[in-house]
Amino acid sequence: MQEQTFITDIERKACQKVVTAFAELYDQLDITVKDTGKYGFVKLFCFEPGYGFHKMTTFTNSKDLFNNLWQEWWHEQVFTLAIGTPLLDLDYPDILKSLPKEKQEKIMCKKAYFLKKCS
């Protein structure tokens, strides 16, 4: 019987670059991303001391992993800027639109920064 592989070596290398590129995110949020061998990469999140992680998502595609971690980073930045303001009642896209153009551009330019770190 032939062993089945769920993630290719090429995708494993690409996913590892994504995981490394977003290293700063793991310190900000209760998440971690681990290589699980042939099964791909697993993002563990919603950590509760004494119980561990309550949620997980598995990735075998570097583009999906990048987009997921980018969304995590983006939401954290926008949410942090809205804390203590009436903007907190808005959805994330509306919060971003309400920020000064300079702050909007700074946040959105970070996507190119992460993409460059992945290459």
C-alpha positions in Angstrom: 0.0 0.0 0.0 1.4 3.4 -1.0 1.6 6.1 1.7 -0.6 9.1 1.0 0.8 12.6 1.3 -1.5 15.5 2.1 0.9 18.4 1.5 3.6 18.5 -1.2 7.2 19.3 -0.3 6.9 22.5 -2.4 3.9 23.6 -0.4 5.6 22.6 2.9 8.5 24.9 2.1 6.2 27.7 1.1 4.0 27.3 4.2 7.1 27.4 6.4 8.1 30.7 4.9 4.6 32.1 5.6 4.8 30.8 9.2 8.2 32.5 9.6 7.0 35.8 8.0 4.2 36.1 10.5 6.3 35.3 13.6 5.5 38.7 15.1 1.8 37.9 15.1 2.2 34.9 17.5 3.4 37.2 20.3 0.4 39.5 19.8 -2.3 36.9 19.8 -3.0 33.5 21.4 -2.2 31.6 18.3 0.6 29.3 17.0 1.2 27.5 13.7 2.9 24.1 13.7 4.2 21.9 11.0 2.4 18.5 11.3 4.4 16.6 8.7 2.4 15.1 5.9 -0.8 16.6 7.2 0.3 20.2 6.6 0.3 23.1 9.0 -2.1 23.6 11.9 -3.0 27.0 13.3 -4.0 26.6 17.0 -5.9 29.5 18.6 -8.2 30.5 21.4 -5.8 29.4 24.1 -7.1 29.0 27.7 -4.7 28.2 30.5 -5.4 24.8 32.0 -7.3 23.7 28.9 -5.1 24.4 25.9 -6.2 25.6 22.5 -10.0 25.4 21.7 -9.8 25.9 18.0 -7.6 24.7 15.1 -7.4 25.0 11.3 -5.3 22.9 9.0 -3.6 24.2 5.9 -2.0 22.4 3.0 -1.8 25.5 0.8 0.6 28.4 1.4 -1.8 30.9 -0.2 -4.6 29.9 2.2 -2.3 30.0 5.2 -1.0 33.5 4.1 -4.5 34.9 3.7 -5.6 33.5 7.0 -2.7 34.9 8.9 -2.9 38.2 7.1 -6.6 38.5 8.2 -5.5 37.8 11.8 -2.9 40.4 11.6 -5.2 43.0 9.9 -8.0 42.5 12.4 -5.6 42.8 15.3 -4.2 46.1 14.0 -7.6 47.6 13.2 -9.1 46.5 16.5 -6.2 47.9 18.5 -6.6 51.3 16.8 -10.4 51.3 17.6 -10.1 50.5 21.3 -11.4 53.3 23.5 -13.2 55.1 20.6 -16.7 55.0 19.1 -15.1 53.2 16.1 -15.3 50.0 18.1 -19.0 49.7 17.3 -18.2 49.5 13.5 -17.2 46.5 11.4 -13.5 46.1 10.6 -13.7 47.5 7.0 -15.6 50.6 8.3 -13.1 51.1 11.1 -10.3 51.1 8.5 -12.2 53.6 6.3 -12.7 55.9 9.3 -9.0 56.1 10.0 -6.8 58.8 8.6 -5.4 57.9 5.1 -1.9 57.7 6.4 -2.9 55.0 9.0 -4.9 53.1 6.3 -1.9 53.1 3.9 0.5 52.0 6.7 -1.7 49.0 7.5 -2.3 48.0 3.9 1.4 48.4 3.0 2.2 45.7 5.6 0.6 43.1 3.3 3.4 43.7 0.8 5.9 43.5 3.6 4.6 40.0 4.6 4.5 38.9 0.9 8.2 39.9 0.5 9.2 38.0 3.6 7.5 34.9 2.2 9.5 35.0 -1.1 
